[in-house]
């Protein structure tokens, strides 16, 4: 009975997902395996394999949920802005949250070819999630069809390099503002091509 009482409870899925992201940030996408994830989650590999079919499945689910969280945070903009400026601000904020994420920084250093592929070939589950988010919150003012699809693709492909290329020093406020301003202008141009759009707004702190 005493052994049963002292048995350690298995970690919850949130703990495992956080450990997965931490392993990716520490070791990069190639070296972050089940051993590292299990250690950071204070569990063991058999437990992980009982609950996730593979390391790839666990990484996929953890990163998809993290992207979903970042995209949710990106819409927390308090400034009163015209609609197109607000939509552009969502994109700018989302791009900053992604590019300054520890996992993206490590991936850019350890697996640059993966970053390049993600920028040049937007066809993954993560791209699909970003596409759906853009359609719902950035290009929703456009009628469904070719115009919305082409504008959404323009915004997505414009924002990807800004989201997946971490700056040399993310703590430099001038550097961050410059990146944000460039992306804001580019997104405004994408939206202006399909509808009446005011001149680009001046990016504020989008943390």
N, C-alpha and C positions, 0 to 999 in steps of 0.2 A: 504493500500500500504506500509506503514512504517513497518508493521509487516512482510510483504513479503520480504522487502529489508533486514530486520535484521535476517531473517531465516538463520540458520547455514547450510552450505553445508555438505552433508554426506561425510564421509572419503572415500578415494580411497582404492582399494583392497590392495595396497602396505602397507598403513597405518594399515589396519586391520590385515594383515599377520604379520607385525612387532609387533603389539600389542599381537597377539596370541603367538608368540615366547617369548615375554617378560612375559606374564602371565605364560607360561609353566616354564620359568626360575625362576619366583618368587614363584610359588605355587606348581609346580610339575604336572605330568599328571593327577592325581586324582582330585586335587582341582581347577585346572584352568578351570573355566566354562565360560559360555557366559557373565555372570555378570562382571567378572573380565576383560574379553577381551573387552567388550563394554566400560567399564570405561577407560581402557588404550587407546582405540581408540577414545575416546571422542564422543561416540555415544550411542545407546541404543540397548537392546536385540531385539526388533521388527525389527530394520534395519538389524541386523545380520541374523535373521531367514528368512527375505525376500530374502536374497542373498545366504545363505548357508542352506542346508536342515537340518543340525544338527551340534552340537558342534564337533562331531567326523569328519564330512566332512570338517569343517573349519580347524581343527587341522591337518588332513591328508594332505590337500592341502598346508597349510603353511609350514609344516615340509618337505614335498616332494620338494617344491621349494627351501627351505633353503639347503637341502642336495644337490640338483642340483647345487646351487651356490658354495658350499664348494668343490664339485668335480671339478668344473670348475677352482676354484682357485688353487686346488692341482696340476694342470698341469703347473702352472706358475713357471717353474724351469729354471733359466738362465744358470746354470753351464753346460759346455760342457761335456757330459758323454757318455760312450758306451751305445748302445741301452738297454741292459738288466739292466744296472745300472740306467739308466734314468727311466725305467719302475718301478723298485723297489722304486726309489725316489718318483714317483707319489704316490705309495701306502703309503709310510711312511708319506708323507706330508698330504695326505687325512686323515690318521688315527689320526694325531696330530690335524688337524683342527676340526675333529669330537669330539675327547675326551676332547678338551679344550673348546668346545662350552658350554655356560651357561646352555642350555636346557639339555644336556647330564649330566652335573654335578649335576643338581637338580634331574634328573630322577634316577641317581645312588644312591642318598641319600634317596629319598622318595619312590621309587618303584624299589628296587633292583631285585625283581622277574621278572619285565619287561625286565631289562637288561639281566638277565640270560637267559630268553626265547629267546631274540634277538640273543644271542651268540650261543645258542644250537640248535635253530630251524630257520635257515635262509630262511624263506618262505614268507616274507611280501612284500608289494609294494616297500618298501625302500631297501630291499635286492635285489629285481629285478632291481632297478635302479643302485645299486652298481655293480651287475653282468654285466649289459649292459655296464657300464663305464669300467670295467675291460676288457671285451671282446674287446672294442674299442681302449683302450689305453695301456693295460698291456700285454694281451695275443694275441693281433691281429697278431703277427708274426707266430702264429701256424695255421695250416690248420683247418678249421671248422670241428667239429666232436668230437669224443670221447676224443682225446688228449687235444684239447682246453678246452672242458667242464671240464675234470678232473683237469687240471691245474688251470683254473679259480676258481673252487670250492676250491682247495687247498689254493690258495691265499686269497680268501674271508674268509674262515674259520680260516685261520692263522691270518688275520688282524683284525677280529672282536673283539677279546678280547682287543687288543691294542687300538682300536677305541672307545670302549664302557666302558672302565674302567679308569675313570679320576684319575690322580696321586694325591697324597696327597698335593703336592705343585707344581703347573704347572709353577711357576716362577723360579724354581731351574734349572739352565742351565745344571748341571751335570746329574740330574735326567732325564731331557728331552732327553739329548744326549744318555743316557743309554737305554732308551725305544726305541728311534729311531734306535740305532745300533742293538738291538736285533731283531726288526721287519725287518730291512734291511737284516740281515743275513738270517732270516727265509724266506723272499720273494725270495731272491737269490736262496736258496735251492729249493724252489718250481719251479722256472723258470729253474734251472739247470737240474732238473729231466727230463725236456722235450726237452731241446736243449743245445747246447754249450753255457756256461755262464761263464764269468770271475769271479774271486774271488769277494766277496762282497766289494763294494766301501765303503769308509769312509764317513758316513753321515755328511753333513755340516748342518748349520742352515737351517731348512726347513720351516721357517715362510712364 
